[in-house]
Amino acid sequence: MQQLLNTLSPIGLDEMKSVRLMNRVDTKFVTSMPRLMRLLEMAGNQYYVQEIDGVRNSAYTTLYYDTPGLDMYIMHHNGCLGRQKVRVREYVGSNLMFLEVKNKNNHRRTRKKRIPITEFNIDGEHKHEFLKGLCWWDVDTLEPALRNWFNRVTLVNKEKTERVTIDTGLRFHNYRSGLDKSLDQAVIIELKRDGNQPSPLLSMLRDLHIHPHGFSKYCMGTALSNPTVKQNRLKEKLRYVDKLISDI
């Protein structure tokens, strides 16, 4: 994959500020590594690749918090259009870390609020005050639920109206069950646009028979790594991903 990424023109963090898309519409796709290779070949002339200190495939880790009853997981599992996630995300290579509250409303628009932090937790008055103004639940009840690790490539179209993230090497650790799980052969693509802006990538995905397929890393990771949680509405997605990987 690195050879293909090296053929794309780079874009730096300063230029990326104009395509942050904090209030956006997200569309997710799940595919395999061979199809990703073909997609990168097709996208080369129409997309930049984010580069930070010479790195184009960056390491991320995320710690998700939830209530003792896993209310955030259950809301997503049950298909509630209005839902929320509370997480700490570390951009490993950049030494950046943020506490984030991510909401999706009933119009399927995503809005994210975040603050920079220096420790991988939600302890401290500053963090609590931030969460109390945004979180739907009692902040004092939140506890670590799931952690993931993955690598991310970020593409930006030449018009700078959309951002595409490509996640690979996905691994999970569940704090409730103590189990570790891996989806390192799956690829999660997320197209992020401010509204329904035209997207060159959509036609490429259609040509490759890669269709929209919802995938929450928190929910899927939780279902994979904790067999005791409610997961009947995720079983079809779990089977789809399993088949995708087994067909490689």
N, C-alpha and C positions, 0 to 999 in steps of 0.2 A: 504493500500500500504506500509506503514511503516514497517509492520511485514515482508513482502517479501524483502524489501530493507535491512533489518537487517540480512538476510541470506547470502548476498553477501559479499565477502572480500573487504575491503576498499582500496582505493588508494588516496594518498595525493597530494597536489599541486606541491610539488617538483618533484614527479614521473610523474605528468601530463605534465611537461615541454617538455618531449620527444614526446608527441602526440598533440602538439598545432595545427598542420595542418593548418597553415595560408594560404597555397596555396593548395586548395583541390577540390574534387568533392563531391557535396552534393546531397543526395537523400532524399526526404521528403515523409512521410506517415501520413495519418490521420485515427484515429481509436477512439474507445470508451474505457471507463474505464474498463469494464469487460474483453475486449480482452487484454488490457494492463496488467491486473493481470495475465492472462495466459502466456503472453510473458515473464514477469519477472520470473515466475516459470521455464520456459524453459531455460532462459539465465543464471540462477544462477551459473552453474559450469564453464561457459566460459567467464564470464565478472567480472571485478571489478566495484565497485561503488565509485564515488568520494565522499570523506568525508572531510569537513572543520570544525574544532572545534566541532566535533561530529554530524554535520548536514549533512544529505544525500539528502535532498529535499530542495533546496535553493530558496529564493525569489529573483526575478529580476524585474527591471522596466526599460523601454526603452522609450526615447523621440525621435521621428523621426522629422527631418526637411525636408522642401520641399520649392520649389519656390511658388510665388503667384499663378501661373498657375498649380501647382501640377505636374510639368514636370516629376519628378522621379516616381510618381504614374502612370502617363499616359504611360510612356515608358514601365513599367512592364505590365500594363493592355494590351497594344497593342502587347505584345509578343516580344519586342525587345530583342535580345539575349545579346547585350551589354547594361548593365544598372548599376545604382549606387544608393546607399543609404547613407545618412548622418544621424548619430544618436549619442545620448549619452546614454550609458548603465550603470546602477548601479547594482552592485552585493551587494544586501542589507545587507546580513549577514556578508560579508567580509569587508564592508566599503570601497569598491573599486569602482572607476568610471572611464570610458574611453570615450573619443571622438573618434568615429570610422567612417571611410569611407570604404564602402564595395562595391567592383566591381565584376560583373560577366561578363566574356567575351563571345565571340561568340562560344567558344568551351565548354561552360557551366562550366568552372572552376571559382572558387571563390577565390578572393584575398582580404584580409582585412588589412588595416593599422590603427593603433590606437595610442593614447597617453594618459597617465594618467592625470586626471584633478581632481579638488576638488569641483567644483560647477556644478550644473545641468543645464548648458547652454553652448552656443558657444561664449559668449562675451569674449573679451580680445585679446590682440595682439598675444600672443603665440598660441591661438587656431585659430585665423584668418590666421596666417602664415602657420600653418599646413594644413588648409583647402584650402588655395589658391594654394598650390602645388599639390593638388589632386582633388579638386572638379571641375566638368564639368561646373558649373554655377557660376555666380557672388555671392560670399560668402555674400555680404551685402544684398542680396535679400532673403536669407534663413530665414524662420520663422517656429515656432513650428506648426506641422501638426497633429500629433497623439501621444498619450502616451499609453503604455500598461503595465500591471502587470501580472506576472505569476510565477509559481513555476517550477523549473527545476531539474531533476535528470540527472546526466551524468554518462554513462557507458563507460568502456574501455575494449577492448578484451584482453585476456591474452598475446597475441603477441604484444600488444601496437601498432597496425597498423591502428586502427580506433577508432573513438569516436562516441558515440551515445547520443544525447540529447533527453530528454522526457519532454515535456512541458504540464502542466495541469493548470487548474484554470485561464484561459485566460480572461482578462478584458481590455476594451478600453475606452479611453476618446478622443473625437475629438475636436480639438481646433477651427475648422471652424464652425461646426454645434452646438457645445456645448453638443452633445449627448453622453451618456454612453451606451455601449453594453457589453454583456458577452457571452463567449463560454466556460463556466466552466465545461461542461460535455464532451467536446471534448479533444482529446489527439493528440498532434503534435509530431511525432517522426522524427528525422533527423539523417541520417547516414552520417558521414563525413570521407572520406578516401583520402589518398594521391594517386590519380590515382585509378585504378580498382583492389585494393588489395582484396584478398578473404575475405569474410565476413560470419561468422557463423550466424549472425543475419538475413541475407537475407533469408536463408532457413527456419528459424523459422517464419518470417513474411509471407512467402508463405504458410506454413502449416496452418497459422491462417487466410488465405485469406485476408491479409492486403497488399494492392498493392500500388506501388508508386503513389503519388497524390500530385502535386505541391500545396504548401500553403505558401504564404507570409503573415506573421503576419501584416506587414504594409499595404499591399494592401487589404487583407480581412477585417482587422479592419476598414480601410477607407471606403470600400464599405458598410460595415454593419452599420457604424455610420454616414454616410453622404449620404442621398438619392439623392442629387443633382449631384453627380459625375458620370462620365461615368463608367458603370460597366457591359455592356452587355456581355463582354467576361468572366466575373466572375460569371455569374448567375448559370451556371452548377455546379460550385464548391460550391456556396452558397447553392444550393438545396441539394447537396450531404451531406454537413455538417449538414444541418437542418434535413435530413432524418436519418443520423447517430445518432443524438441526440434523435430524436423522437422515434427511435426503441429501446432505452435502457429500 
